């Protein structure tokens, strides 16, 4: 991942450069100035500030049943509540037309040439680190693809905070400053050139800040947590670090005006794709994560399979492990199945990159099976020939018009 930040918010010793665009970021710092700190901390899904200043976290949300009994919501219920809120925020804008309706510009220091340079840099980063996805974005309208590049770069920089070469230097306070900086971006006060591209994007599209905050919360989780008791906990983590990307992207991708699917169901499918991708990452990287002392697998399901962390650290591919992995792969594929229902409902020009991403990531699960479930010492990947075969298939799928009568249902 790639990020290079300077000055007070997140210092170079806290964040890795990693991609070779340090100079452009330094130039952005000079041009756009520094960020301002504010006390506006919303740390959790649907988080809000109470009168006494405390944060309410939906992760511990308890609701009353009609009979007066108290029950704790599952992570899927809580996240789906966020999906409904996100869909409601943009429903009118997305339904009005398939063409981009630009909101009034917010003041951004500099000039149009500098803003164009910022988007060009985002394009270069996306092309370097997400080649297949980048190729698909070239079919999108210029406004949409620039916005997707800006979001991709922000997500990459955020991930790099806790997963880059200098991740050991990152503290919770550094993530707090990164979130303060995010607030500034959404309020038209970019800190550097790459921030300026995102600031322009959120001024032109109905993008809400909550999924961005939630992704930062996922980075916080990575700092404090290396085990997950059950899938409910893991699901919430997957939402934070990957499902959020789907919620960020739908307002940019747009929904086909001919689609009769509900806006909420399209958002839910986008969420499912993020969850599926992250589950696939986890299953692919079991060995790599174990070497870092991390186990992103449900502890209760490991125990039910007769397995433990020690088996993972030992890297033993046994019959118990194969049975366990088959069930994990089956779950990931169900999320991919749910995601497929929503891709067709997107704006026509936006479907190809999403289909390409979905098909190629899904094939990683096939490669894990082909490796006899040895994800300890063998990294599953999709070869270039298989990628080339998948791209025209993705393009053909992108030409399929939306289903005019189907209403998608949330994954249960």
C-alpha positions in Angstrom: 0.0 0.0 0.0 1.1 3.6 -0.5 1.1 6.7 1.5 3.4 9.6 2.2 2.2 12.3 4.6 3.9 15.2 6.2 3.5 17.9 8.8 1.5 17.7 12.0 -1.3 15.3 11.2 0.5 12.1 10.3 4.3 12.4 10.2 6.6 10.6 7.8 7.9 8.4 10.7 4.3 7.2 11.3 3.4 6.5 7.7 5.2 4.7 4.9 5.8 6.2 1.5 6.0 2.8 -0.3 5.0 3.9 -3.8 7.4 6.5 -5.0 4.9 9.4 -5.0 6.4 11.2 -2.0 7.5 14.2 -4.0 4.0 14.8 -5.4 2.6 14.7 -1.9 5.2 17.1 -0.7 4.3 19.4 -3.5 0.7 19.0 -2.5 1.5 20.0 1.0 3.2 23.2 -0.2 0.3 24.0 -2.5 -2.7 23.2 -0.4 -1.5 23.9 3.1 -2.0 22.1 6.4 -5.0 20.6 8.0 -7.0 21.9 11.0 -7.8 19.7 14.0 -11.3 19.6 15.4 -12.9 17.5 18.1 -15.3 15.6 15.9 -14.8 11.9 16.6 -17.3 9.4 15.3 -15.5 6.1 15.8 -18.1 3.4 15.1 -20.9 2.2 12.8 -23.6 4.8 13.0 -21.7 6.4 15.9 -22.9 9.7 17.2 -22.1 12.1 20.1 -24.3 12.3 23.1 -25.0 15.5 25.1 -22.2 14.7 27.5 -19.7 14.2 24.6 -19.5 10.5 24.8 -19.6 8.3 21.7 -22.4 5.9 21.2 -21.2 2.7 19.4 -23.6 0.5 17.5 -21.2 -2.4 18.0 -22.8 -2.8 21.4 -26.3 -1.8 20.4 -29.0 -3.4 22.4 -32.6 -3.2 21.2 -36.0 -4.0 22.9 -38.2 -6.6 21.4 -42.0 -6.1 21.1 -42.4 -8.2 24.2 -40.1 -5.9 26.2 -37.1 -8.2 26.2 -33.6 -6.9 25.5 -31.6 -8.4 22.7 -28.2 -7.7 21.1 -28.2 -7.0 17.4 -25.9 -9.1 15.3 -23.1 -7.4 13.3 -25.0 -8.1 10.0 -28.1 -6.4 11.4 -26.1 -3.4 12.5 -24.2 -3.1 9.2 -27.4 -3.5 7.2 -28.8 -0.6 9.2 -25.9 1.5 7.8 -26.7 0.2 4.3 -30.2 1.5 4.6 -29.1 4.9 5.8 -26.5 5.2 3.0 -29.1 4.3 0.4 -31.6 6.8 1.8 -29.0 9.6 1.5 -28.4 9.2 -2.2 -31.6 7.6 -3.5 -33.0 10.7 -5.1 -29.7 11.7 -6.7 -29.0 8.3 -8.2 -32.5 7.8 -9.5 -32.8 11.2 -11.1 -30.6 10.5 -14.1 -27.8 8.3 -15.3 -25.8 11.4 -16.1 -23.7 13.0 -13.5 -25.4 15.9 -11.7 -22.6 18.0 -10.3 -23.2 19.9 -7.1 -21.8 23.4 -6.8 -18.0 23.5 -6.4 -16.5 24.0 -3.0 -13.4 26.2 -2.8 -10.2 24.3 -3.2 -6.9 26.2 -3.0 -5.0 26.2 -6.3 -6.3 26.0 -9.8 -7.8 23.6 -12.2 -4.4 22.5 -13.6 -3.3 21.5 -10.1 -6.6 19.6 -9.5 -6.1 17.8 -12.8 -2.6 16.9 -11.8 -4.0 15.5 -8.5 -6.4 13.2 -10.4 -3.6 12.2 -12.8 -1.5 11.1 -9.8 -4.5 9.1 -8.5 -4.8 7.5 -11.9 -1.1 6.5 -11.8 -1.4 4.9 -8.4 -4.5 3.0 -9.4 -2.9 1.8 -12.6 0.2 0.6 -10.8 -1.4 -1.2 -8.0 -4.8 -2.3 -9.4 -4.1 -2.9 -13.0 -7.1 -5.0 -13.9 -9.6 -2.7 -12.1 -7.9 0.4 -13.6 -8.4 -1.0 -17.1 -12.1 -1.4 -16.4 -12.4 2.2 -15.1 -11.4 3.5 -18.5 -14.8 2.6 -19.8 -16.5 4.8 -17.2 -17.3 8.4 -17.9 -14.4 10.8 -17.1 -16.1 12.2 -14.0 -16.8 8.8 -12.6 -13.4 7.2 -13.2 -11.6 10.2 -11.7 -13.8 9.9 -8.6 -13.2 6.2 -8.3 -9.4 6.7 -8.6 -9.5 9.3 -5.8 -11.4 7.0 -3.5 -9.1 4.1 -4.3 -6.0 6.2 -3.4 -7.6 7.3 -0.1 -8.4 3.7 0.8 -4.9 2.6 -0.1 -3.3 5.3 2.0 -5.5 4.4 4.9 -4.7 0.7 4.6 -1.0 1.5 4.4 -1.2 3.1 7.8 -1.4 -0.2 9.6 -0.2 -2.6 6.8 2.8 -0.8 5.4 6.5 -1.0 6.1 6.2 1.6 8.9 3.1 0.1 10.4 4.8 -0.5 13.7 5.1 3.2 14.3 1.4 3.8 13.9 -0.6 4.6 17.1 -4.3 5.1 17.8 -3.5 8.8 18.0 -2.2 8.8 14.5 -5.4 7.3 13.3 -7.3 9.9 15.2 -5.4 12.6 13.3 -6.0 10.8 10.1 -9.8 10.9 10.8 -9.5 14.6 11.7 -7.9 15.1 8.3 -10.8 13.2 6.7 -13.2 15.6 8.2 -11.3 18.5 6.7 -11.4 16.8 3.3 -15.1 16.5 3.4 -15.3 20.2 4.5 -13.3 21.4 1.5 -10.0 21.8 3.3 -7.6 19.3 1.7 -4.2 18.8 3.2 -2.3 17.8 0.1 -2.7 17.1 -3.6 -4.3 13.6 -3.2 -6.7 14.9 -0.6 -7.7 17.6 -3.0 -8.9 15.0 -5.5 -11.0 13.3 -2.9 -12.3 16.6 -1.6 -13.4 17.5 -5.2 -15.0 14.1 -5.6 -17.2 14.3 -2.5 -18.3 17.8 -3.5 -19.5 16.5 -6.9 -21.1 13.2 -5.8 -23.5 12.2 -3.0 -20.8 10.4 -1.1 -21.3 10.2 2.7 -18.4 10.3 5.2 -19.6 7.4 7.4 -18.1 4.6 5.4 -14.7 6.4 5.4 -14.9 6.8 9.2 -15.8 3.1 9.5 -12.7 2.1 7.4 -10.5 4.0 9.8 -12.2 2.2 12.7 -11.2 -1.1 10.9 -7.6 0.1 11.1 -8.0 0.8 14.8 -9.3 -2.8 15.2 -6.1 -4.1 13.5 -4.0 -2.3 16.1 -5.8 -3.8 19.1 -7.2 -7.2 17.9 -5.6 -10.3 16.4 -8.3 -12.9 17.1 -12.0 -13.2 16.3 -14.2 -15.3 18.5 -16.8 -16.0 15.9 -18.0 -15.0 12.5 -20.1 -12.2 13.9 -17.0 -10.4 15.0 -15.2 -11.2 11.8 -18.1 -10.0 9.7 -17.9 -6.6 11.4 -14.2 -6.4 10.8 -14.7 -7.3 7.1 -17.3 -4.6 6.8 -15.0 -2.0 8.3 -12.0 -2.7 6.1 -13.6 -3.8 2.8 -17.4 -3.6 2.9 -17.1 0.1 3.3 -15.5 0.4 -0.1 -18.7 -0.8 -1.7 -20.7 1.8 0.1 -18.3 4.5 -0.9 -18.4 3.4 -4.6 -22.1 3.1 -5.4 -22.8 6.8 -5.5 -19.9 7.1 -8.0 -20.8 4.0 -10.1 -24.4 5.0 -10.3 -27.5 2.8 -10.7 -28.9 2.1 -14.1 -32.1 4.2 -14.7 -33.8 1.1 -16.1 -33.1 -0.9 -12.9 -36.2 -1.7 -10.8 -34.1 -3.0 -7.9 -34.3 -1.0 -4.7 -31.4 1.3 -4.0 -31.0 -0.5 -0.6 -30.6 -3.9 -2.4 -27.9 -2.5 -4.7 -26.0 -1.1 -1.7 -26.4 -4.5 0.0 -24.9 -6.3 -3.0 -22.0 -3.8 -3.0 -21.4 -4.6 0.7 -21.5 -8.3 0.0 -18.8 -7.9 -2.6 -16.6 -6.2 -0.1 -17.2 -8.9 2.5 -16.5 -11.6 -0.1 -13.3 -10.0 -1.2 -12.0 -9.6 2.4 -12.9 -13.2 3.3 -11.0 -14.3 0.2 -8.0 -12.2 1.3 -8.2 -13.9 4.7 -8.3 -17.4 3.3 -5.5 -16.7 0.8 -3.2 -15.1 3.5 -3.6 -17.5 6.4 0.1 -18.4 6.4 1.3 -14.9 6.0 -1.0 -13.6 8.7 0.1 -16.4 11.1 3.7 -15.4 10.7 2.6 -12.0 12.0 0.9 -13.6 14.9 -2.6 -13.0 13.5 -5.5 -15.4 12.9 -8.4 -13.9 11.0 -10.5 -17.1 11.3 -13.5 -17.6 13.7 -12.1 -19.2 16.8 -15.3 -21.1 17.6 -15.4 -22.7 14.1 -11.8 -23.7 14.4 -12.6 -25.4 17.7 -15.6 -27.2 16.2 -13.4 -28.5 13.5 -10.9 -29.8 16.1 -8.3 -27.2 15.2 -6.5 -24.5 17.1 -4.1 -21.6 16.6 -1.2 -24.1 17.1 -2.3 -26.1 14.0 -2.2 -22.9 12.0 1.2 -21.8 13.3 2.5 -25.2 12.5 1.1 -25.0 9.0 -0.3 -28.5 8.9 -2.6 -29.4 6.0 -4.7 -32.2 7.5 -8.1 -33.6 6.6 -9.6 -31.5 9.4 -8.0 -28.4 7.8 -9.4 -29.3 4.4 -12.9 -29.8 5.8 -12.7 -26.5 7.6 -11.4 -24.7 4.6 -14.2 -26.1 2.4 -16.8 -24.5 4.7 -15.0 -21.2 4.7 -14.7 -21.1 1.0 -18.4 -22.0 0.7 -19.3 -19.0 2.8 -17.2 -16.6 0.8 -18.8 -17.9 -2.4 -22.3 -17.2 -1.0 -21.3 -13.6 -0.6 -20.0 -13.5 -4.1 -23.3 -14.9 -5.3 -25.2 -12.2 -3.4 -22.8 -9.5 -4.9 -23.5 -10.7 -8.5 -27.2 -9.9 -8.1 -26.3 -6.2 -7.8 -23.6 -5.7 -10.4 -26.1 -5.8 -13.3 -28.1 -3.0 -11.7 -25.2 -0.5 -11.8 -24.8 2.1 -14.5 -23.8 0.4 -17.8 -20.4 2.1 -18.0 -19.5 1.1 -14.4 -20.2 -2.6 -14.6 -17.0 -3.9 -16.3 -14.5 -3.0 -13.6 -16.8 -4.5 -10.9 -17.4 -7.7 -12.8 -13.7 -8.0 -13.5 -12.9 -7.6 -9.8 -15.6 -10.0 -8.8 -14.6 -12.8 -11.2 -10.9 -12.5 -10.6 -11.2 -12.5 -6.8 -13.6 -15.4 -6.9 -11.0 -17.4 -8.9 -8.6 -17.1 -6.0 -10.9 -19.4 -4.1 -10.5 -21.9 -6.9 -6.7 -21.6 -6.7 -6.8 -22.3 -2.9 -8.6 -25.6 -3.8 -6.2 -26.3 -6.6 -3.3 -26.0 -4.0 -5.0 -28.7 -1.9 -5.9 -26.0 0.7 -2.3 -25.3 1.5 -2.6 -21.6 2.2 0.3 -21.8 4.7 3.2 -22.0 2.3 1.6 -21.6 -1.1 0.0 -18.3 -2.1 -3.1 -18.7 -4.3 -3.1 -16.3 -7.2 -4.7 -16.0 -10.6 -2.3 -16.4 -13.5 -2.1 -13.9 -16.3 -3.6 -16.3 -18.9 -6.6 -16.8 -16.6 -6.9 -13.1 -16.1 -6.9 -12.5 -19.9 -9.7 -15.1 -20.2 -11.7 -13.5 -17.4 -11.7 -10.0 -18.8 -13.8 -10.6 -21.9 -16.2 -12.7 -19.8 -16.5 -9.8 -17.4 -17.1 -7.4 -20.4 -19.8 -9.7 -21.8 -21.5 -9.8 -18.4 -21.3 -6.0 -18.2 -23.4 -5.7 -21.3 -26.4 -7.6 -19.7 -29.1 -5.0 -19.0 -30.5 -4.7 -15.5 -33.4 -7.0 -14.4 -36.4 -4.8 -14.8 -38.6 -6.7 -12.2 -36.3 -8.1 -9.6 -36.0 -6.6 -6.1 -32.9 -7.9 -4.4 -33.1 -9.1 -0.8 -30.5 -8.6 1.9 -28.2 -11.5 2.6 -29.3 -13.4 5.6 
